[in-house]
Amino acid sequence: MNITAMRGFNGSERCPRDTRVVQLVFPALYAVVFFSGILLNMLALWVFVHIPSSSTFIIYLKNTLVADLIMALTLPFKILSDSYLGPWQLRAFVCRFSSVIFYETMYVDIVLLGLIAFDRLLKIIRPFGNFFIKKPVFARIISTLTWFLLFFLSLPNMILSNKEATPSSVKKCASLKGPLGLKWHQMVNNISQFIFWTAFVLMLVFYVVIAKKVYNSHKKSKGKDSKNRKLEGKVFVVLAVFFVCFAPFHFARVPYTHSQTNNKTDCTLQNQLFIAKETTLFLAATNICMDPLIYIFLCKKFTARLPCMRGRKTTTSSQENHSSQTDNITLG
């Protein structure tokens, strides 16, 4: 049995933790996600290189692709570190750099999914409006600001992990941080939670409105065209990706963080929350494989350039003429 003694941030109680699942099972699962994600996103990169950034939707998708590729490149370090296949110095590198970049790209992705949902909402409620927020320059500005904000929040987490790394201290990343580093880390955690829960609430509001519009469109067509129903349903893939990948992690993170800072938490519960956190973190990583579904289901220009779709029409003429409202929701 491979057990390590772990401490909470307050360093009060020692709580033996069985790390066999983290050491054996998750690295294998992450390896599958890594290879699948690299394959899917390199294909997506090849396609998007040939698509001009002529709309806010395409710009958001391209930024999502960049975030996914960067996140994917951090996974090999996590795999080798968690499985103890690399030297202990690799664990220090993961704590100081690659895990910070992983979380940074995660929250970039969360913000971009919210922007994509907002973009689809505008397409249906104001399909012919010529607002600044519907212009490519706005998408470039807001995407750039998102990257810079998350970068400047993450950079101190790298700089302030400045304690000497030893085989013992790298077992827990918090051990590499001084008092200021721990305070900054906690502040970034709070900001990250705010980003997620804000996106969570806004996503629900956006899709309540979208669902109402889709229902009205379906009601007007009297439910006669099953192909159009499938087309209308595709818009909810953004919501599905958001909730499957990111919601479980943030639901688990609150009690887990509390257990790490509260010495009264039962040791068994601490271990259960640790496994829950690691499991939901894995779900968050699967986002690099799930985002290509958004490209395929919602972006007509993307599917038109896929090698497997060459020579095929992405939609039939009846679908194209059915409802401009439906097209505005689902196609970029």
C-alpha positions in Angstrom: 0.0 0.0 0.0 1.4 3.4 -1.0 0.3 5.8 1.6 1.6 9.3 2.2 1.0 11.5 5.2 -0.6 14.7 4.2 -1.3 17.9 6.2 -3.9 20.6 5.8 -2.7 24.2 5.1 -2.8 24.8 8.9 -0.4 21.8 9.3 -2.3 20.6 12.3 -3.4 17.0 11.9 -1.6 14.2 10.0 -4.0 12.2 7.9 -2.8 9.1 6.1 -3.9 9.2 2.5 -4.0 6.2 0.1 -2.6 7.4 -3.2 -2.9 4.2 -5.1 -5.8 5.4 -7.2 -4.0 8.7 -8.0 -0.8 6.9 -8.8 -2.1 4.0 -10.9 -5.6 4.7 -12.3 -5.7 8.4 -13.1 -2.4 8.6 -15.0 -3.7 5.9 -17.3 -6.9 7.8 -17.8 -5.1 11.1 -18.3 -2.9 9.4 -20.9 -6.0 8.4 -22.9 -7.3 12.0 -22.7 -3.9 13.4 -23.7 -3.5 11.4 -26.8 -7.2 11.8 -27.8 -7.1 15.5 -27.1 -3.9 16.1 -29.1 -5.3 14.2 -32.1 -8.6 16.0 -32.0 -7.2 19.5 -31.4 -4.4 19.2 -34.0 -7.1 18.3 -36.5 -9.1 21.3 -35.3 -6.1 23.5 -35.6 -5.5 22.4 -39.2 -9.2 23.2 -40.0 -9.2 26.6 -38.3 -6.0 27.7 -40.0 -8.1 27.7 -43.2 -11.1 29.6 -41.7 -10.8 33.4 -41.5 -11.6 35.1 -38.2 -14.6 37.0 -39.7 -17.0 36.6 -36.7 -17.0 36.8 -33.0 -18.1 33.1 -32.9 -15.0 31.9 -34.9 -12.7 34.1 -32.7 -14.0 32.5 -29.5 -13.7 29.0 -30.9 -10.1 29.7 -32.0 -9.2 31.0 -28.5 -10.8 27.9 -27.0 -8.7 25.7 -29.3 -5.5 27.5 -28.1 -6.5 27.0 -24.5 -7.2 23.3 -25.0 -3.8 22.8 -26.8 -1.9 24.4 -23.9 -3.9 22.5 -21.3 -3.1 19.2 -23.2 0.6 20.0 -23.2 0.6 20.2 -19.4 -0.9 16.7 -19.0 2.3 14.6 -19.7 4.0 16.3 -16.7 1.0 15.5 -14.5 1.0 11.9 -15.7 4.7 11.3 -15.0 4.6 13.1 -11.7 1.5 11.4 -10.3 2.7 8.0 -11.4 6.1 8.6 -9.9 7.8 7.7 -13.2 9.8 10.9 -13.1 12.3 12.3 -10.6 11.1 14.3 -7.6 12.3 17.5 -9.3 9.5 17.0 -11.9 7.0 17.2 -9.1 8.5 20.6 -8.2 8.1 21.7 -11.8 4.5 20.6 -11.8 3.7 22.5 -8.6 5.4 25.7 -9.7 4.5 25.8 -13.4 2.5 23.2 -15.3 -0.3 22.8 -12.8 -0.6 26.6 -12.6 -0.9 26.8 -16.4 -3.4 23.9 -16.4 -5.7 25.9 -14.1 -5.1 29.1 -16.0 -6.3 27.6 -19.3 -9.2 25.9 -17.5 -10.6 29.3 -16.5 -9.9 30.8 -19.9 -12.0 28.0 -21.3 -14.8 28.6 -18.8 -14.9 32.3 -19.7 -14.8 31.5 -23.4 -17.7 29.0 -23.1 -19.7 31.7 -21.4 -18.9 34.1 -24.3 -19.9 31.5 -26.8 -23.2 31.0 -25.1 -23.7 34.8 -25.0 -22.9 35.0 -28.7 -25.5 32.3 -29.5 -28.0 34.2 -27.4 -27.4 37.4 -29.3 -27.8 35.5 -32.6 -31.3 34.5 -31.7 -32.6 37.6 -29.9 -30.9 40.2 -32.1 -30.0 38.3 -35.3 -29.8 41.5 -37.4 -28.4 43.9 -34.9 -25.2 45.7 -35.6 -23.8 46.1 -32.1 -20.2 46.6 -31.2 -20.3 43.4 -29.1 -21.2 41.4 -32.3 -18.1 42.7 -34.2 -14.9 40.7 -34.4 -12.9 43.5 -32.9 -14.9 43.1 -29.7 -14.2 39.4 -29.6 -10.5 40.0 -30.0 -10.4 42.6 -27.3 -12.4 40.5 -24.7 -10.4 37.4 -25.5 -7.1 39.2 -25.1 -8.2 40.7 -21.8 -9.3 37.3 -20.6 -5.9 35.8 -21.4 -4.0 38.7 -19.7 -6.2 38.7 -16.6 -5.8 35.0 -16.0 -2.0 35.2 -16.8 -1.4 38.0 -14.3 -3.4 36.2 -11.7 -1.4 33.0 -12.2 2.1 34.5 -12.5 2.5 35.2 -8.8 1.5 31.6 -8.0 4.6 30.6 -10.0 6.9 33.3 -8.5 5.8 32.8 -4.9 6.3 29.0 -4.9 9.9 30.0 -4.0 10.7 27.7 -1.0 13.5 25.2 -1.5 12.2 22.1 -3.2 13.1 18.8 -1.5 11.8 15.2 -2.0 9.6 15.8 1.1 8.3 19.3 0.3 7.2 18.5 -3.2 4.7 16.0 -1.9 2.3 18.9 -1.4 2.5 22.0 -3.6 1.5 24.3 -0.7 4.7 23.4 1.1 6.7 25.3 -1.6 4.8 28.6 -0.8 5.6 31.1 1.9 2.9 33.0 3.8 2.4 35.5 1.0 2.3 32.7 -1.6 -0.5 30.9 0.4 -2.5 34.1 0.8 -2.2 34.8 -3.0 -3.1 31.2 -3.7 -6.3 31.5 -1.6 -7.2 34.8 -3.2 -6.8 33.3 -6.7 -9.0 30.3 -5.6 -11.7 32.8 -4.5 -11.5 34.7 -7.8 -11.6 31.4 -9.7 -14.7 30.3 -7.8 -16.3 33.7 -8.6 -15.5 33.3 -12.3 -17.0 29.8 -12.4 -20.2 30.7 -10.5 -20.7 33.9 -12.5 -20.4 31.9 -15.7 -22.6 29.2 -14.2 -25.5 31.6 -13.4 -25.2 33.5 -16.7 -25.1 30.2 -18.6 -28.4 29.1 -17.0 -30.0 32.5 -17.8 -28.8 32.4 -21.4 -30.1 28.9 -22.0 -33.4 29.5 -20.4 -33.9 32.2 -23.0 -32.5 30.1 -25.8 -34.7 27.1 -24.8 -37.8 29.3 -24.8 -36.9 30.5 -28.4 -36.2 26.9 -29.5 -39.5 25.8 -28.1 -41.4 28.6 -29.8 -39.7 27.7 -33.1 -40.6 24.1 -32.6 -44.1 25.0 -31.8 -44.5 27.1 -34.9 -43.3 24.2 -37.1 -45.8 22.0 -35.3 -43.0 19.4 -34.7 -43.2 18.0 -38.2 -39.6 18.1 -39.1 -37.4 15.8 -37.1 -34.2 17.0 -38.8 -34.9 20.6 -37.7 -35.5 19.4 -34.1 -32.0 17.8 -34.2 -30.5 21.0 -35.5 -32.2 23.1 -32.8 -31.0 20.7 -30.1 -27.4 21.0 -31.1 -27.1 24.5 -29.5 -27.2 22.8 -26.1 -23.9 21.1 -26.6 -22.2 24.2 -25.1 -24.2 23.8 -21.9 -23.6 20.0 -21.8 -19.8 20.5 -22.1 -19.8 23.2 -19.4 -21.7 21.1 -16.9 -20.1 17.8 -17.6 -16.5 19.1 -17.5 -16.5 22.0 -15.0 -19.5 21.9 -12.7 -18.6 18.7 -10.8 -15.1 20.0 -10.0 -16.4 23.2 -8.6 -19.1 21.5 -6.6 -16.4 19.2 -5.1 -13.8 21.9 -4.6 -15.6 23.9 -2.0 -15.9 21.0 0.6 -12.4 19.8 -0.3 -10.8 23.2 0.3 -12.7 23.4 3.6 -11.4 20.0 4.7 -7.8 21.1 4.0 -8.1 24.2 6.1 -10.2 22.8 8.9 -8.4 20.4 11.4 -11.7 19.2 12.7 -12.6 17.4 9.4 -12.7 13.6 9.9 -9.7 11.8 8.2 -11.9 9.4 6.3 -14.0 12.3 4.9 -10.8 14.1 4.0 -9.7 11.1 1.9 -13.1 10.8 0.3 -13.1 14.4 -0.6 -9.6 14.1 -2.0 -10.7 11.3 -4.4 -13.8 13.3 -5.3 -11.6 16.3 -6.2 -9.2 14.2 -8.3 -12.1 12.5 -10.1 -13.8 15.8 -10.9 -10.4 17.3 -11.9 -10.1 14.5 -14.4 -13.5 15.4 -15.8 -12.3 19.0 -16.2 -9.3 17.8 -18.2 -11.6 15.9 -20.6 -12.7 19.3 -21.8 -9.9 19.2 -24.3 -11.8 16.2 -26.0 -15.3 17.7 -25.5 -14.7 21.1 -27.0 -14.3 19.7 -30.6 -18.0 18.6 -30.3 -18.9 22.3 -30.2 -16.9 23.0 -33.3 -18.6 20.1 -35.1 -22.1 20.7 -34.0 -22.3 24.5 -34.1 -19.8 25.7 -36.7 -20.9 25.1 -40.3 -17.6 26.4 -41.6 -15.7 24.0 -39.5 -17.6 20.9 -40.6 -17.5 22.0 -44.2 -13.6 21.8 -44.1 -13.3 18.5 -42.2 -11.7 15.9 -44.5 -14.4 13.4 -43.7 -17.0 15.9 -44.7 -15.6 16.7 -48.1 -18.1 16.3 -50.9 -21.0 16.3 -48.4 -23.4 19.1 -47.6 -23.5 19.9 -43.9 -27.2 20.7 -44.0 -29.9 20.0 -46.5 -31.6 22.8 -48.4 -34.8 22.3 -46.3 -32.8 22.8 -43.1 -31.2 25.9 -44.5 -34.5 27.4 -45.5 -36.5 26.2 -42.4 -35.9 29.1 -40.0 -33.4 31.9 -39.9 -33.9 31.8 -36.1 -32.7 28.2 -35.9 -29.7 28.9 -38.1 -28.7 31.9 -35.9 -28.7 29.7 -32.9 -26.7 26.8 -34.2 -24.5 27.8 -37.0 -21.5 30.1 -37.0 
